[in-house]
């Protein structure tokens, strides 16, 4: 995915109430349980052989190669505590919203006489539940990184730059270069 999509995933992972399994054996056990006991399905997900998965389950193998360890951690994180994730997403999308912190270059289209030069800004802003809901829905629908950035830029435009309609009528904000971006469920 892109930087904003990864940040949404990271914010979702921060809602976990228990830590992820640490050892390769515990991670394999979790994945096999999630796949209803199918070591073959786990092997396909990880891009390894079924026998390798079985060896990790029995404890014959203890330390996976770096690439396998990374895929293993990613797959476990994808499926860890789905009800906790959904509850946190639902709450953010309906009542609390999200907090976005970014250092990015913002371009402007505004009234004549004002500058439209893009500037690097550090912004930390709470976005209401409507924008959180739009971001979650777009991500679930497989939106591109540019589409997610447009939603975030629109939220920052209305909440930060326009101060919820109290100033800068007609201002259009564009999110150009993102140095970093972090999201957090409120």
C-alpha positions in Angstrom: 0.0 0.0 0.0 1.2 3.6 0.4 2.2 5.8 3.3 -1.3 6.7 4.3 -2.7 3.2 4.0 0.2 1.9 6.1 -0.5 4.5 8.7 -4.1 3.4 8.8 -3.0 -0.2 9.4 -0.5 0.9 12.1 -3.2 2.9 13.9 -5.4 -0.1 13.8 -2.6 -2.3 15.2 -2.2 0.2 18.1 -5.7 -0.8 19.3 -4.6 -4.3 20.3 -5.2 -5.2 23.9 -2.7 -8.1 23.9 0.7 -8.4 22.4 1.3 -10.5 19.3 2.9 -13.9 19.7 6.6 -13.6 19.9 8.1 -17.0 18.9 7.9 -18.5 15.5 6.2 -21.6 16.9 3.5 -19.5 18.6 2.9 -17.5 15.5 2.6 -20.6 13.3 0.2 -22.1 15.9 -2.0 -19.0 15.7 -2.0 -19.1 11.9 -2.8 -22.8 11.7 -5.7 -22.3 14.2 -6.9 -19.3 12.2 -6.9 -21.5 9.0 -8.9 -24.2 10.8 -5.9 -26.5 11.2 -4.7 -26.4 7.6 -0.9 -26.3 7.5 -1.2 -26.3 3.7 -3.2 -23.0 3.7 -0.6 -21.4 6.0 2.2 -22.6 3.8 0.6 -21.0 0.8 0.1 -17.7 2.7 3.7 -17.7 3.7 5.2 -18.9 0.5 6.9 -21.9 2.0 6.4 -25.6 2.1 3.8 -27.4 4.2 6.6 -29.5 5.8 8.4 -26.3 7.0 5.2 -25.1 8.7 4.9 -28.5 10.4 8.5 -28.3 11.6 7.9 -24.9 13.2 4.8 -26.3 14.9 6.7 -29.2 16.4 9.6 -27.0 17.5 12.2 -28.6 15.1 12.7 -25.2 13.6 12.9 -22.2 15.9 14.4 -19.2 14.1 13.0 -18.4 10.6 14.9 -16.7 7.9 14.5 -12.9 7.8 12.1 -12.9 4.9 10.0 -15.7 6.4 10.0 -14.0 9.8 8.8 -10.8 8.2 6.0 -12.5 6.3 5.0 -14.5 9.4 4.8 -11.3 11.6 2.8 -9.6 8.8 0.3 -12.4 8.5 -0.2 -12.8 12.2 -0.8 -9.0 12.6 -3.4 -9.1 9.8 -5.5 -11.6 11.8 -4.8 -10.6 15.4 -7.8 -9.6 17.5 -10.3 -8.9 14.7 -13.2 -8.0 17.1 -11.0 -5.4 19.0 -10.1 -3.9 15.6 -13.7 -3.7 14.5 -14.8 -2.2 17.8 -12.1 0.5 17.6 -12.9 1.3 14.0 -16.6 1.5 14.7 -16.0 3.9 17.6 -13.7 6.1 15.6 -16.1 6.2 12.6 -19.2 7.0 14.7 -18.2 9.0 17.8 -14.5 9.8 18.4 -12.9 10.4 15.0 -9.1 10.2 14.4 -6.1 12.3 15.0 -3.8 13.0 12.0 -0.2 14.2 12.4 1.7 15.0 9.3 4.6 16.9 7.9 3.7 17.5 4.3 3.8 20.1 1.6 0.4 21.7 1.1 -0.6 23.5 -2.1 -3.4 26.0 -2.1 -5.9 27.4 -4.6 -7.4 30.5 -3.1 -8.7 34.0 -3.9 -6.7 36.3 -6.1 -4.0 38.2 -4.3 -3.0 35.3 -2.0 -0.1 33.0 -2.5 -0.6 29.5 -3.9 3.0 28.4 -3.3 3.1 25.1 -1.5 4.7 25.1 1.9 6.0 22.4 4.2 3.9 22.3 7.4 3.7 20.2 10.5 0.1 19.7 11.5 -1.6 17.7 14.2 -5.4 17.8 13.9 -8.4 15.9 15.1 -10.7 14.9 12.3 -14.3 14.2 13.0 -15.9 10.7 12.6 -17.2 11.5 9.1 -13.7 11.7 7.8 -12.6 8.6 9.7 -15.5 6.7 8.3 -14.7 7.8 4.7 -11.1 6.8 5.2 -12.0 3.4 6.5 -14.6 2.8 3.8 -12.2 3.8 1.1 -9.5 1.6 2.4 -11.8 -1.4 2.6 -13.0 -0.7 -0.9 -9.3 -0.9 -2.1 -8.9 2.8 -2.8 -5.6 4.0 -4.2 -3.1 6.0 -2.1 -4.1 9.2 -4.0 -7.7 8.7 -3.1 -6.9 8.3 0.6 -4.7 11.4 0.4 -7.5 13.4 -1.1 -9.9 12.4 1.8 -7.2 13.4 4.3 -6.5 16.6 2.5 -10.2 17.5 2.4 -10.5 16.8 6.2 -7.5 19.0 6.9 -8.8 21.6 4.6 -12.1 21.8 6.4 -10.9 21.3 10.0 -7.5 23.1 10.0 -7.3 25.6 7.2 -10.9 26.7 7.0 -11.6 26.2 10.7 -14.9 24.4 10.0 -16.1 27.1 7.6 -15.3 30.1 9.8 -12.5 31.4 7.6 -10.9 31.2 4.1 -14.0 30.6 2.0 -13.1 29.1 -1.4 -9.8 27.7 -0.3 -8.8 24.4 -1.8 -6.0 22.5 -0.2 -3.9 19.9 -2.0 -1.6 17.4 -0.2 1.6 17.1 -2.3 4.7 15.7 -0.6 4.2 13.7 2.6 7.3 13.5 4.7 5.5 11.5 7.3 2.0 10.9 8.4 0.6 9.1 11.5 -2.9 8.4 12.4 -4.3 7.5 15.8 -7.8 6.5 16.9 -9.1 9.0 19.4 
